[in-house]
Amino acid sequence: MLEKLQIVKQRFDEVSDLIIQPDVITDQKRYVELNREYKDLRILMDKRKDYIEFINNIEEAEEIIADGSDAEMVDMAKMQLEEAKEGIPRLEEEIRVLLIPKDPEDAKNAVVELRAGTGGDEASIFAGDLFRMYTKYCEGKGWKVSTVDYSEGTNGGFKEIQFEVSGEDVYGTLKFEAGVHRVQRVPQTETQGRVHTSAATVMVFPEAEEFDVEINPKEVRVDFFCSSGPGGQSVNTTYSAVRLTHIPTGLVAQCQDQKSQHKNKEKAFKVLRSRLYELELAKKNAEDAAKRGSMVTSGDRSAKIRTYNYPQGRVTDHRIGLTLYDLSNIINGDVQKIIDELMLAENTEKLKANNDVI
């Protein structure tokens, strides 16, 4: 383990030197990448320090015990030895996980899109429930949520809604939520008490930086229109809402959340960049998942990933066979327990794949 950590230290020293070089500072893309790497390596350096301290404590304790001249010191040394021997395996496991190659996208902010699927009005209401769930979850983590665009359902909720989430390691956390979410419950409109199944699709894109995707303005058609409210009626008379169409791919991004046309255009371009970036990323994720046989983050939007069953108060994540009877808390934003299990499953897959390296 120390040999591997020594290699990491060499890279840490190299990166520490690089990020203060003038030519690196002027290259924005490289500077951002190196700063992210520095932050990850810094954590490993702290673990390396703890690991060396444990080894030194073992050596020191064994010397005192071997000497045996001071009974009190021997007792203290035995305690120190036991503590270090218990701590090393736990620390080694933490280091192994940290040595797994990081996905550079994980540190990015995210654009999340929720779309009502099968189930009519009930699907729109469910999409609204998911939006509240994610909003509460993100706020609990200190992340900022900003709505980009939405289309309200006729009886509440949303036909679709897009929002940005900014904070630390947002995409690396929320990417596990991508896929089809199902709800099984009695709709408010159901008079005979029958349980219906409805669905909503969650899409999560890493927010692309300007240097990640270069968009030729000549290839984008820009349309301005009035912001709309429930039922599609215009809620103001100024053409502040913006719709962008990327002609080569046919991708569309629009924003009507801001009162300023300029701000809406800026937000819409951000979403368009992220959509274009995600096209390439989805191919890569699908290839990686196929190699690993992964069901955790395959990037398959049509995959049914989770069921929220109201009569049983149950939430089941089908990718890892996890069932929790805690629906009321989960739908109120307590999603972390599920994400933690999904992260653990993916890290286990990655550890197996990197076993020859780690």
N, C-alpha and C positions, 0 to 999 in steps of 0.2 A: 504493500500500500504506500509506503514512504517513497518508493521509486516513482510510482505514478504521480504522487503529489509533488515530487521534485520537478517532473516534466511540466506540471501545471504551473509551478512557481516560475520556471524559466519563461513560460508564455506570459505570465502575469507581469514579470519584469519588462518583457519586450513591449507589451501593450501599454504599460505605464509610461514608457519612454516615447512610444509612438504618438500618444494623444496630446503631447505637448509640442510636437513638431509643427512648425508653421504650414508646411505643405499639406499635412493631414487636416489641420484646423480649417483650411480653405476648401477642402473637399468635403462638402456637407454629408454626403452619403456615407463615406468611409468613416468620418468622424463620429456619426451617430452609431454606426455598427460597432466601432471600437469601444465607445463608451458603454454600450450594452454588454459587450464582452467583459470589459473591465469590472462592471458591477457584479456579473456572475462569478468571475474569478476571485473577486474580493471575498465573497462568501466562502469559497473553497479555501482561501488563504487563512481565514479565521478557523475553519475546521482543521486545517493542517497544524495550526498553532496548538489547538486543543489536543490533537493526536500526539504531537511531540511531547506535550506536557504529561500525558498519560504514560508514555514510554519511559520518560525520565523518572516519573514517580515510581514506576515498577522497579527500575534499576536501583533507585535510592532505597526503597523499602527492602528489597532483597539483600542489599549490603548491610543494612541495620540489623535485619533478622539473622543474617549469617554471623555478624559480630557477636550479638547476644549479650553484650556487657551491661546494657541498661534495660531492665525489664519493662519500665514505663515506655521507653522509646520503641521497644520491640512491639508492644501492644498497639501503639499508634501506627507503627509501620505496617502491621498486619491489616489494620483498618484501611490504610492508604492503598495497600496492595489489592485488597478485595474490591475497593471502589474503582480502581483503575482497570482491573480485569473485567469488571462488570460493564464499565463504560466503553471500553474499546470496541466490542462487537456492535454495540448500538451506534457508535460513531462511524464505524466502517460501513454500516448499512446506509447511513445518511450520506456518506461520501460517495458510495456507489451510485446512489440515485442522482446526486449532483454531477457525477461524471458522465451521465447520459447526455449525448449531444443535444443541445437546446435547439428548438425550432425558432429561428429568428423572427417568425411572425408573432410568436406568443406575447412579446412585450408590447405589441401595437394596441392602439385603441380599436374599437369595433363599431361596425354598422350592423344593426339588427333589424330584420324585417319579419313581421308576423303577417300571415295571410290566412283568412278563414277558408276552410276546405269544405268537405262534405258536411251537410247538416243544416244548411240554410241560416236562419236567424240565430239559432243556437250556436252555430260555429262562429259567428261574428261575436256573440256574447263571450264565448270561450276565449277567442283571440284577445278580447278586452281583459279577461281574467289573467291571461298569461302576461299581458303588458303590465298590469298592476303588480303581478308576482315579480317580474324582472326589475321593475322600477324600485320596489321595496328592497329587493336583494342588493341591487347596485348602490342604493342610498346607504344601506347598512354597511357596505364596504368602503364608503366614502368616495364612490365614483360619481361622476357627473353624467346625468342623462339629459339629452336634448332632442326633442322631436324634430324630424325632418319633414315628413309628409304623412298624411293619413286620409282614409276614406271611411266615414262612420257607417255602422250598420243601421238598418231601418228600425230595429228594436233594441238598440244599445250595442256597445262593443265596437269593433272595427272590422270592416271587410279586409282592410290591410292597413298597417302602420309601420313606418320606418323611424328608427331613432338611433342617435349616436351615443356611444358610451365611452367616456374618457377617464383614465386613471392608470393604475399600475397593473401590468400583466392582464389586461382586460380580455384580449382575444384568446390568450392561452387558457382562460377560465371559461368564457362563454361559448367557445367552439364546441364544447361537449353537448350544448343544447340544440344543435342543428339537426333537423329532421322533422318527422311528423309526430305530433302530440295528439293523443285521443282522449276524449272525455266521455264518461258513461254516467248519465244522471237523468232525472226527470226534468224536462224543460218547463219553464214557467207557463208556456202556452199549452202544455199537455194537460188535458182535462181528466184523463183516465189513469193517470199515475204511472204510465209506462216509461221504462228507462230507454233513452235514446243514446246512440253513439254518434258523436260529432268529432271533427278533427280540425286542426290548424297546423300550418307549416311554419317552422322557425328557420330562418336563414341567418347565418352569422358570417360577415365578411371582415377581414382585417382592414383597418382604415389605411389606405395607401397614401404614402407621402408623395409629394410632387416628383421627387427623383425616382420613385418606384415605377411610375407610369407616365409616359410623355404623351399627351393628347394634342393632336394637330387641330387647332381651332377651326380650320377649313373643313374638317370632317365632322363637325358638330353643328346640328341645326338647333337654334335657340328660339323657343316660343314663349311669349308672355301671356298670362291670362289672369282673371280675377280669382282670388282665393274662394274656395267653396266650403259650405257647412253641411249639416245633415241633409240628406236627400239630394245633394248636388247643387243647391241654390247658392248663388254668389252672395258672399257676406260683406264684400266691400266693392267699391266701384273703381279702384285703382288696379292697374295691371301689374301687381307686385309678384304674383306667383310665376315661377320659371320652370319650363320643361326643356330638358336637353335630350336630343336624339343623336346617338353615335352612329353615323351613317354606315361605316364598314361592318359593324356587328349587329346593328338594329337595337342595341341596348338603350333603354330610356331611364332617365333619372329626373325627378322633379322635386321642388321644394316650395311650400306655401306657408311655412310656419312663421317666417319673419315678416315684418311690415315693410322692410326695405327690399326693393328689387335686387339691389347689389348683394345684400347678405344672402338672399334666397339663391341667387346665381352661384355664389361662392360655395354654399352648402351643397347645391345640386352637383357641382363639378367634383366636390369631394366624394359624393356617393358614386358618381360615374367612374371616377378613378378606381374606387374600391371594387366596383362591379367588374371592371376590366381586369383588375389585378386578381380577383377571385376566380375568373375564368381559367387563368393559368394555374392558380394554386389548387383548384379543384381537380385538375388533371393529375398534378403531382401527388395530392393526397390520396386519390384513388389508386395510383400506382403503388404508393408506399403501403397503403392498407392491404392491397392485394399481395404484396410481398410478405407482409407480417400475418396475413389472415385476420386483420383487425376488424372488429365490429364497433369499436368505441368511437373513433373519429374517421369514418370512411368517406365523409363528404357526400354521401348519397342522400339527396333531399327527399327521395321517395320512401326511405326506410322508416318504418314505424318504430320509434324509439321508446315512447313512454305512454302509459295509460293512467288516467286519473279517474278512479272509480268512486263516485260519491256515496252510493248506498253502503259500500263496505268501508268507507273512509280510507281507501287504499291507493297508494301510488306504486306502480311497477315500472322499473326500467328494464326493457326487454334485452338490451345489449349485454348486460352482466347478470341478468336474473335476480335483480335486487327488488324486494318488496318491502315497503314501509307502510305501517298503519298510522300515518300521521298527516293525512291529507290537508286538514285545516291549517296547520302550521306551514306546510310546504307551499300551498297556494297563497299564503300570506308572506312569502319571501324567504322561507327557510330552506333554500335549495342547496346550501353548501354541503350538507351531509351526502347528497346524491353525487354532486360534483367531485367530492373527495374520493368516493368509491370508484368513480370513473377514471380519475387521475391515477389512482393506485393500480387499476387494471391496465391502463396504458403504460405506466412506468414498468410494470411487471413484464409486459410484452417487449418493451424496449430493452430491459435488462437481459432478457433471453437472447434478443437479437444481437446485443453488444457484449455477450458473455466472453467472447474471445478477446475483446479489447479491455473490458473492465476487470 
